[in-house]
Amino acid sequence: MNTENITIGREYPLEGILTLPENTDVPVPACVLVHGSGSSDKDEKIFELRPFADIANELALHGIASLRYDKRSFVHGRQMVKSKTPITVYEETIEDAVFAADLLRNNPRIDHDRIFIIGHSMGAMLSGRIDAEGGNFKGLIMMAGIPFSLDEVLMRQLQELADTSNFIVRTIISKQKEKLAKQFAAMDSMSDEDAKKIRMGGGTTLYYFKDIKQHPVRDYLLANEKPLLIMQGEKDFQVRADLDYAAFQEILKDRKNVTWRLYPDLNHLFMKSVYGTIKDANKEYKVKQHIPREVIADIAEWIHSVQ
């Protein structure tokens, strides 16, 4: 395995790592790794867990290159917040993923016709849109993806958090949920300019949620005939196997281009579930572990099977 430090992006340069197999005498397939929601570094680090590093290092042993990079909001968050232009998922995620794909295509050690996207969580939710808006991937790998709009998922997660919390926390969450419900209810009939004036968390505005809702995940997947690998941990308490994964299966039930992988004991990061509840997320992600090698082997086998 070999690694090289690279930089992607233009106005917002980002540090990244290109991980290559030992042998690149013949051009090799490659993947762009796309983060979930929030600000993340190139390893998608959460406490001591580094899922993207696990994936990159193991894929290299299977003869597959990968490119991972710091998320724009992780490096340039303050600059983005100060910008007069509200943050959208295009600026935060999509544009840089397209830059990364183009960088791989310009590398002679990479098989230009075999570049894939591995999206995790929100990155998986956006993978079809990234592909359509310039990614032009050979296939899509969706890990813990979401087939619903972001506002729906956020409201559901808040309710689940309230249901598993004590009275005081439950009361605080209920008030927050009530406020958000009113904002989301008004969102659809609101003009884009008005939605951009309503500040939300993390430097975003209500338009961030509106924009995502205006680009339904299902529409991109149904319009896409490329190979799809949809992966889910059954013990995931952030993206639910019984709701999200099941919805994907219903949406794509007649499609021949989809491969399904459900892992009984794994959580949102595709690591072994420890506590298993959303209120214990921080405790869960402080337990040092790695993505099981067989999960990444499944990804590698699927990539090599795509012709």
N, C-alpha and C positions, 0 to 999 in steps of 0.2 A: 504494500500500500504506500502511495506517495501523496503528499499534500502540498498545495501551493496557495499562498495568500493572493487574493485578487480583490479588485475593487469594481463594483457595479454602480450604475446610476450616473447622473449628470449633475443636475442642480443639487441633489442630495446624495453625495457619494457614500457608499456603504462598504464596509469591510466584509469579505467573505472567504470561504475556504473551498477550493476545488480539490476533491478527494478522488484519486485515480487508482486503478488497479496496478499491480506491479508491471504487467505486460500491456503496453499500448502500441505494440508493433502494428497491430491491426486496429482500426478505429473501434471504440467500444460504445455501447449504449450508455446513456446518462440520464440523471433525474435532477429536476429543480425542486428543492424542498421549500414549501410555503407554510408559514406559521399560522397558528390559531389566533384568536382575538387577543388584544392587549399588546403591550410593548415587550418584545422578546429579542434576545440576542441570537446569534447564528446557530447556537446549539439548541434553541428553544428551551433554555435553562429554566427550571423551576426548582428552587432550593438547590439540592445537590443532584437533581436529575437532569440528564442531557439527552433527551430522546433523539434529536436530530444528529448528534454525534454518534449515537449508537447505530442509527440507520446508515449513515454515511460510511462508517468504518466497516461495518459488516457487509454492505453491498459491494465494497471494493474487493472483498475476499471472494465474491461471486463474479468478479469481472465487470462490475458496473460502476461508472463514475457518478459523482453527485456534486452539486453546487449548493451550498447553504450560505446564508448571509444575514447580517443584522437587519432587523426590521426597521423601516424608515422612522417610525415613531420612537423607537428605542434610542436612536442616535440623534435625530433631529426634532424630537418632540417639541421642544420650546420654540424653535424656529417655525414649526408648522402651526403651533397655536397662535403665534404672533402674526402669522400671515393673514392677509385680508380675505383670502379664499378659504372657506370652511373645509375641513378635512373630510374626504370621502374615501371609500374603499379603493377607488382608483389610485389616488395619490398614496394611500397608506400601504396598499398591497399589490394591486394588479399591475401597475406600471413597472415596479421593480421585478416582479416575476417574469414579465415579458423581456425586460433588459437581460435578466439572467439566462433565459432561453436563447436569446440572440448571441450572448457571449459564448455559450456552448457551441452554437452553430458555427462560430468563427474559429473554433479550436480544431486543428487538423487531427488531434488524437480522439476526437469524438465522432461517432457515427451520426451524421447530421439528420439522418432519416429515422433515428431511434432515440429521440429525446422525449422523456416522460415528465409528468408533474406528479409529485407526491404532496398532497395537501392534507394538513391535519386540522381537524375541527373546523374553524371558520375558513381556513385555507382550503379544506376539502369542499366546503359549501361554495366557495368562489371558483373552484377549479374549472368548471365548465365555462364560466364567464371569462376567466383568464385565457383559456384556450381559444375562445371565440374572438377575443379582443387583441389577438396578436401572438399568443403563446404557441399556437399551431403545433401541439404536441402529437406524438404518435399514439399515446394512450394516457388515461387518467387513473391515478391511484388515490382513492379517497379514504382517509383514515378518520373514523369518528365524525363523519360528515353530518350536515343538518339539511333536511329537505324543506324546512319551513323558513319564514322570514325571521330576522334577528329579534324583532320586537316580541314575536310569539314565544321564542325560546327564552328570552330574558324574563318575561312574565311567568313562564312556567318554572324556571329555576328559582325565582324569588319566592314563589308559592311553596315549592318543595323545601326551600331553606326555612321558611316560616313554619312549615308543618313539623320540622325536626328541631326547632329551637325553643328556648324557654319563653315565658310570657313577655318579658321585657323586650327581648330581641324580636319576638313575633309581632309585637305592637309597632315597633320601629319599622320593620319591614312592611307591615300592612299599610302604614302611612305612605311609605315610599312607593309601594305598588299602586296605591290609589292615585297618586299624582301622575305616575307614568301611564297608567291606564287612560287617564283623561287626555294626556298629550298624544298617545298613540291613536286614540279614537278620533282625534281632530286632524291627524296627520294626512290622511288620504285626501281630504277636501281642501287642504291648505296649499297655497302656492309654494313653489320651491323657494322663492325669496323669503317668504314668511317663515318657512321651516328652518331656513339657514340662520334666522335671528334667535332661535330658541336654543340656548346652550344646554348641552348634556355633559356627561362625564368624559374625562380624558381628552378634553379639547375638541370634542365633536359637537355637532348640533343635531337637531331633530332631523335635518335633511339626510344625515348619515344613515338613519334607519329607513327613511322614505326611499332613498336611492336603492338600498338593498331590496326593499319590498317591491320596487318597480322592475326588478330584474329577477324573477322567480327562478329558483334553482331547477325546478322540474322542467321548465321551458328549455333551458340550455341542455339538459341531459336528454330530453326527448328529441331534440334537434340534432343530437350528436350520435353518430354511428360508430365512433371510435371505440376501441376496447376500453372497458371500465373494470377496475378492481375495487370493490367496495368492502371495507374492513371495519369491524366493530368489536369492541370489548363488551362482553355481556354484563360485566359488573361496573360499567361506566355510569357514574351518577350525574354527569354533566350533559352528555349526549346519550339518550336512552335507546337501548336495543329494542325494547318493546314498543317504542313510539317512533323514533327517527329511523332506525334500521328497518323496522317493519314498514314504515311509510315508503322508503326507497324500494323495498321489495314489491309493494303494491304498484307504485308508479312505473316500475321497470319490469313488471312481471312477465311480459311477453317479449322482452328483448333478448336476443341471442348474443349480444356483445358484452354481457355483464358476467363477472365472476364474483362470487360471494364468499366471504370469510368471517365467521363469528367465533370469537375466542371466549370460552366459558368463564375463565377466572381472571380476566384482565380488565383494567380500568381505562380511564380516558387517555392515559399516556401509553397504553398497551403494555403496562407492567402489572405485576400481580396485585390484585386488590387486597387491601389491608383492613381498612375501617369501613369502607363501602357506603358512606353517606356524604351528602354535599356539605353538611355542616362541619365535617371532619376533613375537608379537602386539604387544608394546610398540613394537618398531621399526616395524612396519607402521602402527600408529596414530599415529606421530609424523611421518609424511609428510603434510604439509599438502595437503589437497585437499577436494573437495566431491562431494556426490551428483550424478551426471550429470543434467542437466535432463530428459533423455528418460525417466528413471525416474519423476520426479515428474509429468511430463506423462502418463505411463501411469495414475498414481493419479487425476489430475484428470479424464482422459477417462472412466475407469471410474465415478467419482463422478457425473459429469454424465449417464452412461448409465443410472444406477439411477433408476427411476421409482417 
